[in-house]
Amino acid sequence: MDETVNSEFTTQFKVQTGLITAIVFSAIIFFTTYVYHNPKYSRGEFTGEVILAVILLGVYLYLLSRNIQQLTISAESMILYYPITKKQIVIDYADIVHVRNMRNTSNSESIKFSSLNLEIELSTGETFSFSDSVYENYYELKDSISHYRFAKNNRE
């Protein structure tokens, strides 16, 4: 097993992210258009509203950029790539201190949701996690990390 495994997003994750993005952009466009055409607001108030909309959009894009990550698992290292910010983090298997499987469960009256998360703790104290609700090939990613991590430790 010396093949590289690349993460694949689930269709549900792609649809949810696309819908939420469309809703956020539509709400901002509707809000700024409403304020612009409403005679109750002066141009000074409109400028403030646009600044508020831009700040909210910035916060949304920041949160989105932190949640979308692509994983590449190879025999040499694990690479986390954030496509929005173009940030890439290379993790050597020797730097991994703990790998934990965690189950997240939501038990509201109308919706029951459960997902598996793999949490990776590094010697630097940083933690990274990924979920089966986001990645179609979650189990393949998880197994590859375990395989390469233990294979690397056994060679040293």
ChimeraX commands (.cxc) that place a marker at each C-alpha (Angstrom):
marker #1 position 0.00,0.00,0.00 radius 0.5
marker #1 position 2.25,2.77,-1.25 radius 0.5
marker #1 position -0.32,4.73,-3.14 radius 0.5
marker #1 position -1.36,8.33,-2.66 radius 0.5
marker #1 position -4.91,8.93,-1.46 radius 0.5
marker #1 position -6.63,12.24,-2.25 radius 0.5
marker #1 position -9.74,13.35,-0.41 radius 0.5
marker #1 position -13.09,13.51,-2.20 radius 0.5
marker #1 position -15.91,15.71,-0.90 radius 0.5
marker #1 position -19.34,14.16,-0.42 radius 0.5
marker #1 position -22.15,15.36,-2.64 radius 0.5
marker #1 position -24.05,16.45,0.47 radius 0.5
marker #1 position -21.16,18.68,1.57 radius 0.5
marker #1 position -20.86,20.26,-1.89 radius 0.5
marker #1 position -24.62,20.94,-2.05 radius 0.5
marker #1 position -24.77,22.35,1.50 radius 0.5
marker #1 position -21.75,24.60,0.95 radius 0.5
marker #1 position -23.13,25.80,-2.39 radius 0.5
marker #1 position -26.59,26.51,-0.96 radius 0.5
marker #1 position -25.28,28.34,2.08 radius 0.5
marker #1 position -22.97,30.42,-0.12 radius 0.5
marker #1 position -25.84,31.26,-2.49 radius 0.5
marker #1 position -28.09,32.22,0.44 radius 0.5
marker #1 position -25.40,34.44,2.00 radius 0.5
marker #1 position -24.67,36.24,-1.28 radius 0.5
marker #1 position -28.39,36.60,-2.10 radius 0.5
marker #1 position -29.13,38.00,1.36 radius 0.5
marker #1 position -26.32,40.55,1.06 radius 0.5
marker #1 position -27.44,41.60,-2.43 radius 0.5
marker #1 position -31.08,41.84,-1.31 radius 0.5
marker #1 position -30.13,43.78,1.82 radius 0.5
marker #1 position -27.93,46.32,0.04 radius 0.5
marker #1 position -30.43,46.74,-2.81 radius 0.5
marker #1 position -33.29,47.26,-0.33 radius 0.5
marker #1 position -31.35,49.86,1.63 radius 0.5
marker #1 position -30.17,51.62,-1.55 radius 0.5
marker #1 position -33.68,51.96,-2.98 radius 0.5
marker #1 position -35.41,52.74,0.31 radius 0.5
marker #1 position -35.98,56.52,0.64 radius 0.5
marker #1 position -35.79,56.28,4.47 radius 0.5
marker #1 position -32.02,55.80,4.25 radius 0.5
marker #1 position -29.64,58.57,3.37 radius 0.5
marker #1 position -26.49,57.90,1.35 radius 0.5
marker #1 position -24.42,58.01,4.55 radius 0.5
marker #1 position -26.52,55.27,6.09 radius 0.5
marker #1 position -26.27,53.27,2.88 radius 0.5
marker #1 position -22.46,53.44,3.07 radius 0.5
marker #1 position -22.58,52.11,6.62 radius 0.5
marker #1 position -24.88,49.28,5.58 radius 0.5
marker #1 position -22.58,48.34,2.69 radius 0.5
marker #1 position -19.59,48.31,5.05 radius 0.5
marker #1 position -21.55,46.04,7.42 radius 0.5
marker #1 position -22.44,43.73,4.49 radius 0.5
marker #1 position -18.79,43.58,3.39 radius 0.5
marker #1 position -17.68,42.76,6.95 radius 0.5
marker #1 position -20.29,39.98,7.22 radius 0.5
marker #1 position -19.19,38.62,3.85 radius 0.5
marker #1 position -15.57,38.69,5.00 radius 0.5
marker #1 position -16.43,36.77,8.18 radius 0.5
marker #1 position -18.35,34.18,6.14 radius 0.5
marker #1 position -15.47,33.74,3.67 radius 0.5
marker #1 position -13.00,33.43,6.55 radius 0.5
marker #1 position -15.10,30.68,8.16 radius 0.5
marker #1 position -15.54,28.97,4.80 radius 0.5
marker #1 position -11.78,29.08,4.14 radius 0.5
marker #1 position -11.10,27.37,7.49 radius 0.5
marker #1 position -13.58,24.55,6.80 radius 0.5
marker #1 position -12.72,23.53,3.26 radius 0.5
marker #1 position -9.57,21.47,3.24 radius 0.5
marker #1 position -8.28,18.87,0.83 radius 0.5
marker #1 position -6.18,16.01,2.13 radius 0.5
marker #1 position -3.43,14.09,0.37 radius 0.5
marker #1 position -2.09,11.04,2.16 radius 0.5
marker #1 position 1.15,9.52,0.86 radius 0.5
marker #1 position 3.90,7.31,2.24 radius 0.5
marker #1 position 6.10,10.35,2.93 radius 0.5
marker #1 position 3.67,12.75,4.58 radius 0.5
marker #1 position 0.13,14.03,4.93 radius 0.5
marker #1 position -0.74,17.30,3.19 radius 0.5
marker #1 position -3.63,19.57,4.20 radius 0.5
marker #1 position -4.45,22.10,1.50 radius 0.5
marker #1 position -6.87,25.00,1.95 radius 0.5
marker #1 position -7.92,25.93,-1.63 radius 0.5
marker #1 position -9.48,29.31,-0.78 radius 0.5
marker #1 position -6.36,30.69,0.93 radius 0.5
marker #1 position -3.89,28.48,-1.02 radius 0.5
marker #1 position -2.33,27.50,2.32 radius 0.5
marker #1 position -0.63,24.12,2.48 radius 0.5
marker #1 position 0.44,22.28,5.62 radius 0.5
marker #1 position 2.76,19.28,5.36 radius 0.5
marker #1 position 2.58,16.90,8.31 radius 0.5
marker #1 position 5.27,14.30,8.86 radius 0.5
marker #1 position 3.96,11.12,10.47 radius 0.5
marker #1 position 6.66,11.36,13.17 radius 0.5
marker #1 position 5.01,14.62,14.33 radius 0.5
marker #1 position 1.68,12.90,15.07 radius 0.5
marker #1 position 1.23,12.29,18.79 radius 0.5
marker #1 position -2.38,11.02,18.94 radius 0.5
marker #1 position -5.01,9.91,16.48 radius 0.5
marker #1 position -8.53,9.67,17.91 radius 0.5
marker #1 position -11.80,8.54,16.43 radius 0.5
marker #1 position -14.69,10.57,17.78 radius 0.5
marker #1 position -18.43,10.29,17.18 radius 0.5
marker #1 position -20.41,13.53,17.07 radius 0.5
marker #1 position -24.11,13.12,17.69 radius 0.5
marker #1 position -26.92,15.64,17.51 radius 0.5
marker #1 position -30.12,14.61,19.24 radius 0.5
marker #1 position -32.68,17.30,18.65 radius 0.5
marker #1 position -36.33,16.30,18.58 radius 0.5
marker #1 position -36.68,16.60,14.81 radius 0.5
marker #1 position -33.18,15.73,13.54 radius 0.5
marker #1 position -30.86,12.95,14.61 radius 0.5
marker #1 position -27.39,13.28,13.11 radius 0.5
marker #1 position -24.22,11.35,13.75 radius 0.5
marker #1 position -20.80,11.67,12.16 radius 0.5
marker #1 position -17.35,10.25,12.73 radius 0.5
marker #1 position -14.38,12.57,13.15 radius 0.5
marker #1 position -10.74,11.66,13.02 radius 0.5
marker #1 position -8.74,14.04,15.20 radius 0.5
marker #1 position -4.99,14.24,14.74 radius 0.5
marker #1 position -2.87,15.86,17.44 radius 0.5
marker #1 position 0.66,16.97,16.59 radius 0.5
marker #1 position 3.70,17.31,18.82 radius 0.5
marker #1 position 3.32,21.10,18.47 radius 0.5
marker #1 position -0.09,20.94,20.19 radius 0.5
marker #1 position -2.02,21.68,16.99 radius 0.5
marker #1 position -4.98,19.50,16.15 radius 0.5
marker #1 position -6.58,18.77,12.81 radius 0.5
marker #1 position -9.76,16.86,12.25 radius 0.5
marker #1 position -11.86,15.63,9.40 radius 0.5
marker #1 position -15.28,14.04,9.19 radius 0.5
marker #1 position -17.03,11.28,7.30 radius 0.5
marker #1 position -19.85,13.74,6.57 radius 0.5
marker #1 position -17.42,15.84,4.49 radius 0.5
marker #1 position -15.25,13.22,2.76 radius 0.5
marker #1 position -16.64,10.47,0.56 radius 0.5
marker #1 position -13.50,8.35,1.13 radius 0.5
marker #1 position -13.18,9.02,4.88 radius 0.5
marker #1 position -12.38,5.40,5.75 radius 0.5
marker #1 position -9.72,5.14,3.05 radius 0.5
marker #1 position -8.09,8.36,4.34 radius 0.5
marker #1 position -8.23,7.14,7.93 radius 0.5
marker #1 position -6.79,3.72,7.08 radius 0.5
marker #1 position -4.00,5.25,4.99 radius 0.5
marker #1 position -2.99,7.59,7.82 radius 0.5
marker #1 position -2.87,4.66,10.27 radius 0.5
marker #1 position -0.97,2.47,7.83 radius 0.5
marker #1 position 1.68,5.05,6.93 radius 0.5
marker #1 position 2.03,6.32,10.48 radius 0.5
marker #1 position 2.73,2.87,11.90 radius 0.5
marker #1 position 4.84,1.79,8.90 radius 0.5
marker #1 position 7.05,4.85,9.34 radius 0.5
marker #1 position 7.40,4.26,13.11 radius 0.5
marker #1 position 8.33,0.59,12.55 radius 0.5
marker #1 position 11.09,1.51,10.04 radius 0.5
marker #1 position 12.78,3.88,12.51 radius 0.5
marker link #1:1,2 radius 0.2
marker link #1:2,3 radius 0.2
marker link #1:3,4 radius 0.2
marker link #1:4,5 radius 0.2
marker link #1:5,6 radius 0.2
marker link #1:6,7 radius 0.2
marker link #1:7,8 radius 0.2
marker link #1:8,9 radius 0.2
marker link #1:9,10 radius 0.2
marker link #1:10,11 radius 0.2
marker link #1:11,12 radius 0.2
marker link #1:12,13 radius 0.2
marker link #1:13,14 radius 0.2
marker link #1:14,15 radius 0.2
marker link #1:15,16 radius 0.2
marker link #1:16,17 radius 0.2
marker link #1:17,18 radius 0.2
marker link #1:18,19 radius 0.2
marker link #1:19,20 radius 0.2
marker link #1:20,21 radius 0.2
marker link #1:21,22 radius 0.2
marker link #1:22,23 radius 0.2
marker link #1:23,24 radius 0.2
marker link #1:24,25 radius 0.2
marker link #1:25,26 radius 0.2
marker link #1:26,27 radius 0.2
marker link #1:27,28 radius 0.2
marker link #1:28,29 radius 0.2
marker link #1:29,30 radius 0.2
marker link #1:30,31 radius 0.2
marker link #1:31,32 radius 0.2
marker link #1:32,33 radius 0.2
marker link #1:33,34 radius 0.2
marker link #1:34,35 radius 0.2
marker link #1:35,36 radius 0.2
marker link #1:36,37 radius 0.2
marker link #1:37,38 radius 0.2
marker link #1:38,39 radius 0.2
marker link #1:39,40 radius 0.2
marker link #1:40,41 radius 0.2
marker link #1:41,42 radius 0.2
marker link #1:42,43 radius 0.2
marker link #1:43,44 radius 0.2
marker link #1:44,45 radius 0.2
marker link #1:45,46 radius 0.2
marker link #1:46,47 radius 0.2
marker link #1:47,48 radius 0.2
marker link #1:48,49 radius 0.2
marker link #1:49,50 radius 0.2
marker link #1:50,51 radius 0.2
marker link #1:51,52 radius 0.2
marker link #1:52,53 radius 0.2
marker link #1:53,54 radius 0.2
marker link #1:54,55 radius 0.2
marker link #1:55,56 radius 0.2
marker link #1:56,57 radius 0.2
marker link #1:57,58 radius 0.2
marker link #1:58,59 radius 0.2
marker link #1:59,60 radius 0.2
marker link #1:60,61 radius 0.2
marker link #1:61,62 radius 0.2
marker link #1:62,63 radius 0.2
marker link #1:63,64 radius 0.2
marker link #1:64,65 radius 0.2
marker link #1:65,66 radius 0.2
marker link #1:66,67 radius 0.2
marker link #1:67,68 radius 0.2
marker link #1:68,69 radius 0.2
marker link #1:69,70 radius 0.2
marker link #1:70,71 radius 0.2
marker link #1:71,72 radius 0.2
marker link #1:72,73 radius 0.2
marker link #1:73,74 radius 0.2
marker link #1:74,75 radius 0.2
marker link #1:75,76 radius 0.2
marker link #1:76,77 radius 0.2
marker link #1:77,78 radius 0.2
marker link #1:78,79 radius 0.2
marker link #1:79,80 radius 0.2
marker link #1:80,81 radius 0.2
marker link #1:81,82 radius 0.2
marker link #1:82,83 radius 0.2
marker link #1:83,84 radius 0.2
marker link #1:84,85 radius 0.2
marker link #1:85,86 radius 0.2
marker link #1:86,87 radius 0.2
marker link #1:87,88 radius 0.2
marker link #1:88,89 radius 0.2
marker link #1:89,90 radius 0.2
marker link #1:90,91 radius 0.2
marker link #1:91,92 radius 0.2
marker link #1:92,93 radius 0.2
marker link #1:93,94 radius 0.2
marker link #1:94,95 radius 0.2
marker link #1:95,96 radius 0.2
marker link #1:96,97 radius 0.2
marker link #1:97,98 radius 0.2
marker link #1:98,99 radius 0.2
marker link #1:99,100 radius 0.2
marker link #1:100,101 radius 0.2
marker link #1:101,102 radius 0.2
marker link #1:102,103 radius 0.2
marker link #1:103,104 radius 0.2
marker link #1:104,105 radius 0.2
marker link #1:105,106 radius 0.2
marker link #1:106,107 radius 0.2
marker link #1:107,108 radius 0.2
marker link #1:108,109 radius 0.2
marker link #1:109,110 radius 0.2
marker link #1:110,111 radius 0.2
marker link #1:111,112 radius 0.2
marker link #1:112,113 radius 0.2
marker link #1:113,114 radius 0.2
marker link #1:114,115 radius 0.2
marker link #1:115,116 radius 0.2
marker link #1:116,117 radius 0.2
marker link #1:117,118 radius 0.2
marker link #1:118,119 radius 0.2
marker link #1:119,120 radius 0.2
marker link #1:120,121 radius 0.2
marker link #1:121,122 radius 0.2
marker link #1:122,123 radius 0.2
marker link #1:123,124 radius 0.2
marker link #1:124,125 radius 0.2
marker link #1:125,126 radius 0.2
marker link #1:126,127 radius 0.2
marker link #1:127,128 radius 0.2
marker link #1:128,129 radius 0.2
marker link #1:129,130 radius 0.2
marker link #1:130,131 radius 0.2
marker link #1:131,132 radius 0.2
marker link #1:132,133 radius 0.2
marker link #1:133,134 radius 0.2
marker link #1:134,135 radius 0.2
marker link #1:135,136 radius 0.2
marker link #1:136,137 radius 0.2
marker link #1:137,138 radius 0.2
marker link #1:138,139 radius 0.2
marker link #1:139,140 radius 0.2
marker link #1:140,141 radius 0.2
marker link #1:141,142 radius 0.2
marker link #1:142,143 radius 0.2
marker link #1:143,144 radius 0.2
marker link #1:144,145 radius 0.2
marker link #1:145,146 radius 0.2
marker link #1:146,147 radius 0.2
marker link #1:147,148 radius 0.2
marker link #1:148,149 radius 0.2
marker link #1:149,150 radius 0.2
marker link #1:150,151 radius 0.2
marker link #1:151,152 radius 0.2
marker link #1:152,153 radius 0.2
marker link #1:153,154 radius 0.2
marker link #1:154,155 radius 0.2
marker link #1:155,156 radius 0.2
view
